[in-house]
Amino acid sequence: MLFGPSEECPGDVPDLQGVLEEALRSGNRLGIASALGRLEKAPVRVWARLLQKAFDRGQAAIVMDAMVPERLVDAMADGDFQLAQTWVEHSVKENQTLRLADFAFRLLRRSVEIDQMAAGGLYATLAHAIAFSHPETAILLAERRVPSVPDHWTIHVMKNRIVVGQILDRLPPDLRAIWVKHLDETDASSTLDPSAIEALIHRTREVLGSKSRAFSKLAQFGPAPLRHACDAEHQNRARLRSSLPHHRGPDRSPEPPAGFRMLPFLQVLISLLAIAGILFMLHLVARSEVQKLKEAYKPKGAVSMTDRKPGDLLPMAIRPLYAALGEKGMGALEEILEAVPNEERARTRRLLLLTRAQETDLSPTERDHLRDLARRSLDLGDQERIDRFLADALEVRRTGGGSE
C-alpha cells in the first residue's frame, strides 16, 4: 500500500496511485511522465512515495526528469529520506556533479529544518561526490555528517578528495575542468592517452610552480596511467629538491686556520639576539595580517561599523588592484587580474569579490554585476557569503551607516 492506515490520500488527488500503477504496468513512458506530472499539488510525502515507487519499478530516467530539488529538501524536512538517498545515488552514478552541488547548496541553506542525525550519511555521500569541483561546499557538508557517520576509510577518502579539490581551485577554470573530469574515471572509462597526460602534467606544473608538492595528492585518484604520471612527477620534483646545494653532502673545503675557527662568544650572542628579534617581529606582523583577514571574513558577514573600509583589511599587494576595481567598476575585473600570476588569479578574484560585496555604496547595477560574477567564478559557499555581505551592507546603508 502507498498510504498507511492513519494516512489518507488527499481528496483532490484520489486517483494518483491508480493512474501511476496503470501507467507503470503498461510501460508507456508518456503515460508515466503524465502521471508524475500531476503530482505538483500533492502533499510532499505523497509526491515522494509515488516517485520512489516509479524509481523502484525501473523508471529512473523519467523520475529524474520529474524531480524538483527543492521538493526533495521538503521531503527530507518532513522526515522522508528514502527518495533523496535514491536520487543522490543515481546522480552520483551519472556523474551529475553540478546537479549534486546545486542540491547540496539548497540542503545546507535549510539544514536547520532537517534531522541531522538521519541526514549524516547523505551529507557524506554528497561531500564525496562534489569534493573535486566544489571543495568549500563539501567542507560544509563534511562538518555536518560527523554525528552519525564514523570516521572509517571512506571518510578518509572524502577528506583527501576535498584536499585535491582545494588544489584544483588554484588552477584556471578550463584546466580545473579537465582534472575534475578525469580524476573520477577508471582504467576502463579513461579517455586519456599518454600524450594528453603529458600535456596535462606539463601545463599544471607551469601553474603550480616548481616547488609544489600537489602531485603527490593528485596521484591518489583517477585511472592508473594518470596516477602513475602524477607520482612520477612528484618523484622527479623530490629528486630535484634533494639535488639543490643545501642538500649536498658535507662541505669538503679546507678548514680555516686555527685562530679563526671560532668567533668570539659576544659576537655569536649578538648575532643570535638579532636573529631572534627579527623572527619575533615577523611573527607579530604575520599574526596581525591573519587577524585582519579573520575580521574581514567573519562567517556572520557583518559589515564593520568603524571608519575602516573593507579594502583596508586586504593584504598590501592586493590593495592597488582593489583601488583600481573601485575606479573602473566591476566590468574591469578580468582586465585588472591580467597583472596577477596565473597561480594566484583565482584566489585574488575571490578576495576582491568578497571584499567588494561589503562596501555600502554600491549601486543596484553594481550589486547585480557582482552577483553575476560570483555565480560564474566562485564556489556555491562563496556565492552565499556574497549574498549575505550585500544584504548586510544594504542594511547598514538603509539605517544610516552609509551614504545614499
C-alpha positions as CSV (number, residue, x, y, z in Angstrom):
1,M,0.0,0.0,0.0
2,L,1.1,3.5,-0.7
3,F,-0.7,5.0,2.3
4,G,-0.6,3.7,5.8
5,P,-3.7,3.1,8.0
6,S,-3.5,6.5,9.5
7,E,-2.8,8.4,6.3
8,E,-5.3,9.1,3.7
9,C,-4.8,10.1,0.1
10,P,-5.9,13.8,-0.3
11,G,-9.3,14.3,-1.7
12,D,-8.2,16.4,-4.7
13,V,-5.8,13.6,-5.9
14,P,-7.6,10.4,-5.0
15,D,-6.7,8.5,-8.2
16,L,-2.9,9.3,-8.3
17,Q,-1.8,5.9,-7.1
18,G,-4.2,4.1,-9.5
19,V,-3.2,6.2,-12.5
20,L,0.5,5.7,-11.8
21,E,0.1,2.0,-11.2
22,E,-1.7,1.6,-14.5
23,A,0.9,3.6,-16.4
24,L,3.7,1.5,-14.8
25,R,2.0,-1.8,-15.8
26,S,1.7,-0.6,-19.4
27,G,5.3,0.6,-19.5
28,N,4.1,3.6,-21.6
29,R,6.7,6.3,-21.0
30,L,4.3,9.2,-21.9
31,G,1.7,7.8,-19.6
32,I,4.2,7.5,-16.7
33,A,5.5,11.0,-17.3
34,S,1.9,12.4,-17.4
35,A,1.0,10.6,-14.1
36,L,4.1,12.0,-12.4
37,G,3.4,15.5,-13.8
38,R,0.1,15.5,-12.0
39,L,1.9,15.5,-8.6
40,E,2.7,19.2,-8.4
41,K,-0.1,19.9,-5.9
42,A,0.1,16.7,-4.0
43,P,1.5,16.7,-0.4
44,V,5.2,16.3,-0.3
45,R,5.0,12.9,1.4
46,V,2.7,11.6,-1.3
47,W,4.9,13.1,-4.0
48,A,8.0,11.4,-2.6
49,R,6.4,8.0,-2.2
50,L,5.0,8.0,-5.7
51,L,8.3,9.0,-7.3
52,Q,10.1,6.3,-5.2
53,K,7.6,3.8,-6.5
54,A,8.4,4.7,-10.1
55,F,12.2,4.5,-9.2
56,D,11.7,1.0,-7.8
57,R,9.9,-0.1,-11.0
58,G,12.8,0.8,-13.2
59,Q,11.7,4.2,-14.4
60,A,14.7,6.2,-13.2
61,A,15.2,8.4,-16.3
62,I,11.5,9.6,-16.2
63,V,11.7,10.2,-12.4
64,M,14.9,12.2,-12.8
65,D,13.2,14.5,-15.3
66,A,10.2,14.9,-13.0
67,M,12.4,15.7,-9.9
68,V,12.2,19.1,-8.2
69,P,15.2,19.6,-6.0
70,E,13.5,22.0,-3.6
71,R,10.7,19.5,-3.0
72,L,13.3,16.8,-2.3
73,V,14.5,19.0,0.5
74,D,10.9,19.5,1.6
75,A,10.6,15.7,1.8
76,M,13.7,15.5,4.0
77,A,12.4,18.2,6.3
78,D,9.2,16.1,6.5
79,G,11.3,13.1,7.6
80,D,11.3,11.2,4.3
81,F,15.0,10.4,3.3
82,Q,14.5,7.4,1.0
83,L,13.8,9.4,-2.2
84,A,16.7,11.8,-1.6
85,Q,19.1,8.9,-1.0
86,T,17.9,7.1,-4.2
87,W,18.1,10.4,-6.2
88,V,21.6,11.2,-4.9
89,E,23.0,7.7,-5.6
90,H,21.6,7.8,-9.1
91,S,23.1,11.3,-9.8
92,V,26.4,10.1,-8.5
93,K,26.4,7.2,-10.9
94,E,25.6,9.6,-13.8
95,N,28.4,11.9,-12.6
96,Q,26.0,14.8,-12.4
97,T,28.3,17.0,-10.3
98,L,26.6,20.4,-11.0
99,R,23.2,18.9,-10.1
100,L,24.5,17.5,-6.9
101,A,26.3,20.7,-5.9
102,D,23.1,22.7,-6.5
103,F,21.2,20.2,-4.3
104,A,23.9,20.5,-1.6
105,F,23.6,24.2,-1.6
106,R,19.8,24.0,-1.1
107,L,20.3,21.4,1.6
108,L,22.8,23.5,3.5
109,R,20.6,26.6,3.3
110,R,17.8,24.7,5.0
111,S,19.8,22.3,7.2
112,V,18.2,23.6,10.4
113,E,14.9,22.1,9.2
114,I,16.3,18.6,8.8
115,D,17.2,15.8,11.3
116,Q,21.0,16.0,11.2
117,M,21.5,12.5,12.6
118,A,19.3,11.0,9.9
119,A,20.9,13.0,7.2
120,G,24.5,12.4,8.2
121,G,25.1,9.6,5.6
122,L,23.6,11.7,2.8
123,Y,25.9,14.6,3.7
124,A,28.9,12.4,3.5
125,T,27.9,11.0,0.1
126,L,27.3,14.5,-1.3
127,A,30.6,15.8,0.1
128,H,32.5,12.9,-1.5
129,A,30.7,13.4,-4.9
130,I,31.4,17.2,-5.2
131,A,34.7,17.5,-3.4
132,F,36.8,17.9,-6.6
133,S,34.6,20.6,-8.1
134,H,33.2,22.4,-5.1
135,P,35.5,21.7,-2.1
136,E,34.3,24.6,0.0
137,T,30.7,23.3,-0.1
138,A,32.0,19.8,0.5
139,I,33.7,21.0,3.7
140,L,30.4,22.4,5.0
141,L,28.7,19.1,4.3
142,A,31.5,17.1,5.9
143,E,31.2,19.2,9.1
144,R,27.5,18.2,9.3
145,R,27.9,14.5,8.8
146,V,30.1,14.0,12.0
147,P,27.4,13.0,14.5
148,S,26.1,9.9,12.6
149,V,28.8,8.8,10.3
150,P,32.0,7.2,11.8
151,D,35.5,8.0,10.6
152,H,36.1,4.8,8.6
153,W,38.2,4.6,5.5
154,T,35.5,6.1,3.2
155,I,35.6,9.3,5.3
156,H,39.4,9.4,4.9
157,V,39.0,9.2,1.1
158,M,36.4,12.0,1.2
159,K,38.8,14.2,3.1
160,N,41.6,13.5,0.6
161,R,39.3,14.4,-2.2
162,I,38.5,17.7,-0.6
163,V,42.2,18.4,-0.3
164,V,42.6,17.7,-4.0
165,G,39.6,19.9,-4.8
166,Q,41.3,22.8,-2.9
167,I,44.5,22.2,-5.1
168,L,42.4,22.3,-8.2
169,D,40.8,25.6,-7.1
170,R,44.2,27.2,-7.8
171,L,44.1,26.3,-11.5
172,P,42.4,28.2,-14.3
173,P,38.8,27.1,-14.8
174,D,39.4,25.2,-18.1
175,L,42.4,23.3,-16.7
176,R,40.5,22.5,-13.4
177,A,37.5,21.2,-15.5
178,I,39.9,18.7,-17.3
179,W,41.2,17.4,-14.0
180,V,37.7,17.1,-12.5
181,K,36.6,15.1,-15.5
182,H,39.5,12.6,-15.3
183,L,40.0,12.2,-11.6
184,D,36.7,10.2,-11.3
185,E,37.5,8.0,-14.3
186,T,38.6,4.3,-14.0
187,D,41.0,2.4,-16.2
188,A,38.1,1.2,-18.3
189,S,36.4,4.5,-18.8
190,S,39.5,6.7,-19.3
191,T,39.9,8.7,-22.5
192,L,43.4,9.9,-21.7
193,D,46.3,8.8,-23.9
194,P,50.0,9.3,-23.0
195,S,50.4,12.5,-25.0
196,A,47.3,14.0,-23.3
197,I,48.6,13.0,-19.9
198,E,52.0,14.6,-20.6
199,A,50.3,17.8,-21.8
200,L,48.1,17.9,-18.7
201,I,51.0,17.4,-16.3
202,H,53.2,20.0,-18.1
203,R,50.5,22.7,-18.1
204,T,49.6,22.0,-14.4
205,R,53.3,22.2,-13.5
206,E,53.6,25.6,-15.0
207,V,50.7,26.9,-13.0
208,L,51.5,25.4,-9.6
209,G,55.2,26.2,-9.7
210,S,58.4,24.2,-9.3
211,K,58.2,23.8,-5.5
212,S,54.6,22.5,-5.3
213,R,54.0,19.1,-3.7
214,A,50.5,18.9,-5.1
215,F,51.2,16.0,-7.5
216,S,51.6,13.6,-4.5
217,K,47.9,14.4,-3.7
218,L,46.7,14.2,-7.3
219,A,48.4,10.8,-7.6
220,Q,45.7,9.3,-5.3
221,F,42.8,9.4,-7.8
222,G,42.0,8.7,-11.4
223,P,42.9,5.9,-13.8
224,A,46.3,4.1,-13.3
225,P,48.2,5.9,-16.2
226,L,47.3,9.3,-14.7
227,R,48.1,8.3,-11.2
228,H,51.5,6.9,-12.3
229,A,52.3,10.1,-14.2
230,C,51.5,12.2,-11.2
231,D,53.6,10.0,-8.9
232,A,56.5,10.2,-11.4
233,E,56.2,14.0,-11.5
234,H,56.2,14.1,-7.7
235,Q,59.3,11.8,-7.5
236,N,61.1,14.0,-10.1
237,R,60.5,17.1,-8.0
238,A,61.7,15.3,-4.9
239,R,64.9,14.4,-6.6
240,L,65.3,17.9,-7.9
241,R,64.9,19.3,-4.4
242,S,67.4,16.9,-3.0
243,S,70.0,17.9,-5.6
244,L,69.9,21.6,-4.6
245,P,73.1,23.0,-2.9
246,H,71.7,22.9,0.6
247,H,71.0,19.2,0.3
248,R,74.5,18.2,-0.8
249,G,76.9,16.2,1.3
250,P,79.4,17.6,3.9
251,D,81.5,20.6,2.9
252,R,84.9,19.5,1.8
253,S,86.5,22.9,1.7
254,P,89.8,23.3,3.6
255,E,89.5,24.2,7.3
256,P,90.3,27.8,8.3
257,P,93.4,28.5,10.3
258,A,93.2,27.6,14.0
259,G,93.0,31.2,15.0
260,F,89.8,31.8,13.0
261,R,87.8,28.6,13.8
262,M,85.6,30.3,16.5
263,L,84.0,33.7,16.7
264,P,84.2,35.5,20.0
265,F,81.3,34.5,22.3
266,L,80.0,38.0,22.5
267,Q,79.7,38.3,18.7
268,V,77.8,35.0,18.5
269,L,75.4,36.1,21.2
270,I,74.7,39.4,19.5
271,S,74.0,37.6,16.2
272,L,71.6,35.2,17.9
273,L,69.8,38.0,19.7
274,A,69.5,39.9,16.4
275,I,68.0,36.9,14.6
276,A,65.6,36.3,17.5
277,G,64.4,39.9,17.3
278,I,63.8,39.7,13.6
279,L,61.8,36.4,13.9
280,F,59.7,38.0,16.7
281,M,58.9,41.0,14.6
282,L,57.9,38.7,11.6
283,H,55.7,36.8,14.0
284,L,53.9,39.9,15.1
285,V,53.4,41.1,11.5
286,A,52.1,37.7,10.4
287,R,49.7,37.5,13.4
288,S,48.4,41.0,12.6
289,E,47.7,40.1,9.0
290,V,45.9,36.9,9.9
291,Q,43.7,38.8,12.4
292,K,42.8,41.4,9.8
293,L,41.7,38.7,7.3
294,K,39.7,36.9,10.1
295,E,37.9,40.2,10.9
296,A,37.3,40.8,7.2
297,Y,35.6,37.5,6.5
298,K,33.7,36.6,9.7
299,P,31.0,34.0,8.9
300,K,28.2,36.3,10.1
301,G,29.1,38.6,7.3
302,A,28.7,41.8,9.4
303,V,29.9,45.0,7.8
304,S,32.3,46.9,10.0
305,M,30.8,49.9,11.7
306,T,34.2,51.5,12.2
307,D,35.8,54.1,10.0
308,R,37.9,51.5,8.2
309,K,36.9,50.4,4.8
310,P,36.7,46.7,3.8
311,G,39.6,47.2,1.4
312,D,41.9,48.3,4.3
313,L,41.9,44.7,5.5
314,L,43.3,43.2,2.3
315,P,46.9,42.2,2.0
316,M,49.1,45.1,0.9
317,A,49.9,43.5,-2.5
318,I,46.1,43.3,-3.4
319,R,45.1,46.8,-2.3
320,P,46.2,48.6,-5.5
321,L,44.1,46.1,-7.5
322,Y,41.1,46.8,-5.3
323,A,41.5,50.5,-5.7
324,A,41.6,50.1,-9.5
325,L,38.4,48.0,-9.3
326,G,36.7,50.8,-7.4
327,E,37.7,53.3,-10.0
328,K,37.0,51.3,-13.1
329,G,34.0,49.2,-11.9
330,M,33.2,45.5,-11.8
331,G,33.3,45.2,-15.6
332,A,37.1,45.8,-15.5
333,L,37.8,42.9,-13.1
334,E,39.3,40.5,-15.6
335,E,41.4,43.3,-17.1
336,I,42.8,44.1,-13.6
337,L,43.5,40.4,-13.0
338,E,45.8,40.2,-16.0
339,A,48.6,41.6,-13.9
340,V,48.3,38.7,-11.5
341,P,50.2,35.4,-12.0
342,N,48.0,32.5,-13.1
343,E,48.5,30.5,-10.0
344,E,47.3,33.4,-7.8
345,R,44.5,34.7,-10.0
346,A,41.6,32.6,-8.6
347,R,42.5,33.4,-5.0
348,T,42.8,37.2,-5.9
349,R,39.5,37.2,-7.7
350,R,37.8,35.6,-4.7
351,L,39.3,38.2,-2.3
352,L,38.3,41.1,-4.5
353,L,34.7,40.0,-4.9
354,L,34.2,39.1,-1.2
355,T,35.6,42.4,-0.1
356,R,33.7,44.5,-2.7
357,A,30.5,42.9,-1.5
358,Q,31.0,44.6,1.9
359,E,31.0,48.1,0.5
360,T,27.9,50.1,1.5
361,D,27.9,52.5,-1.5
362,L,27.4,50.0,-4.4
363,S,24.6,50.9,-6.8
364,P,21.9,48.3,-7.7
365,T,23.6,47.7,-11.0
366,E,27.0,47.1,-9.4
367,R,25.4,44.7,-6.9
368,D,23.7,42.7,-9.7
369,H,27.0,42.6,-11.7
370,L,28.9,41.4,-8.6
371,R,26.4,38.6,-8.0
372,D,26.7,37.5,-11.7
373,L,30.5,37.4,-11.4
374,A,30.2,35.4,-8.2
375,R,27.9,32.9,-9.9
376,R,30.3,32.4,-12.8
377,S,33.6,32.1,-10.8
378,L,33.0,31.3,-7.2
379,D,32.0,28.2,-5.2
380,L,28.4,28.0,-4.0
381,G,29.5,28.6,-0.4
382,D,31.2,31.9,-1.5
383,Q,28.1,32.9,-3.5
384,E,26.1,32.6,-0.3
385,R,28.6,34.7,1.5
386,I,28.4,37.3,-1.3
387,D,24.6,37.5,-0.9
388,R,24.9,37.8,2.8
389,F,27.5,40.5,2.6
390,L,25.5,42.5,0.1
391,A,22.4,42.2,2.3
392,D,24.3,43.4,5.4
393,A,25.9,46.3,3.5
394,L,22.5,47.4,2.2
395,E,21.0,47.2,5.7
396,V,23.9,49.4,7.0
397,R,23.2,51.9,4.2
398,R,19.4,52.0,5.0
399,T,20.0,52.6,8.7
400,G,22.4,55.4,8.2
401,G,25.7,53.6,8.2
402,G,26.5,54.5,4.6
403,S,25.9,57.4,2.2
404,E,22.9,57.4,-0.1
